[in-house]
Amino acid sequence: MLPRVRHIGRDTLRQWSLAESILGSRRVPSQTVWSRDQSTTVTTPPKTIFSGIQPTGVPHLGNYLGALRQWVTLQSEAAKDTTLVYSLVDLHAITVQQDPKQLQQWKKESLAMLLAIGLDPNKSTIFHQSDIPAHAELMWILSCQASTGYLGRMTQWKDKTANEKDSSKKLKLGLLSYPVLQAADVLVHRATHVPVGHDQAQHLEFARELANGFNHTFGGDVLIPPETLISPARRVMSLKDPMAKMSKSHPNPNSRILLTDSEETIRRKIKAAVTDSMDGITYDPEGRPGVSNLIDILYHSDAHPAYSSQDELAKDLADLSMRELKDRVADTVETSIKHIRASYAHFLHDNDHLDSVAAQGAEKAAKSAAITMKAVKSAVGLG
Ligand code: AQP
């Protein structure tokens, strides 16, 4: 089966509202036809968007451009009957050992960050994954269907295990099986669309396989195979190692720009980004990964883009020195995230509000998950 991966094109974003372009004229699991004139819409079953982020530290520019910014765009542009569900996936965070106190703090900070980027708890369900036991329960049921061979071929598993010398002792089962939990996260809320960065595309393909396999085994359409929405900023790379993706867990803090970084820190990190000694500025991700990553960051961070592609942008930058390019990137990044920094400081100190958002989200998420679990348990013979 061909992977059903949808790339949200920049042009598409500009010409059409995101709601129309990605939730509209396209094939979705339950075939729909969309017209721009909604009065002639044939069928438009409500869509459900689900996505998650691990509370494993302050989100970075890659998380923002690759996922979080799309969450907010969907919240403002999706059709009114679209359900938006966003989770802080703390059960995923413990696939590597965490300091319990630190994890508690990160959960709080991550929730404050979701509010700071512009998610509104009255429009989107925002919740901590571990507050909803149905995620782990569905994971177990799906685990009984999942192939260990398939899981062992996952790129992220291979990457993460490549460096372990004594694999049998150090590697934990959760690291192998977390794509099953990820599938459960998506399927338990009957998500039709899942906006993620490119690194998660393979896991979403796995979720579709599991859903189709479950439906085939137990009959009916109990689980909905979701579609993947890949952000235009597919993969923001590390500032220190432009062949690797920007990541929260990289030991070098200068490899990533945090959404809480001050303007001064942003400038310092971009100034120290690894580039090359070639003359001029060109866009060549394979030959010049460091420079191309900066061009990608500039292209995707610009809220009012004047260019239709990175190549076109690079032509305009051709005569800049590396220092001038870095200044331009730092200016644009600062402009695009400074509002987040300010609101984050506000939300982080409002504990009552954070608790109430988490409680409200958990209540809505529990109701959503209960519907699926009833159908799943009944199908399997547990209900
Ligand atoms: N570098 C990236 N470029 C584009 N998108 C990215 N995402 C992550 N890194 C990039 C997307 O952000 C969303 C949330 O990611 P996550 O926190 O759940 O886990 P992750 O992919 O493992 O992110 P990190 O930051 O690299 O964390 P660690 O270091 O803990 O593994 C996802 O949609 C992801 O695609």
Residues whose N, C-alpha, C, O or C-beta is under 5 A from the ligand:
A	BS01	AQP	G52 I53 Q54 T56 G62 N63 G66 A67 P195 V196 G197 H198 D199 Q200 A233 R234 R235 V236 M237 K245 M246 S247 K248 S249 H250
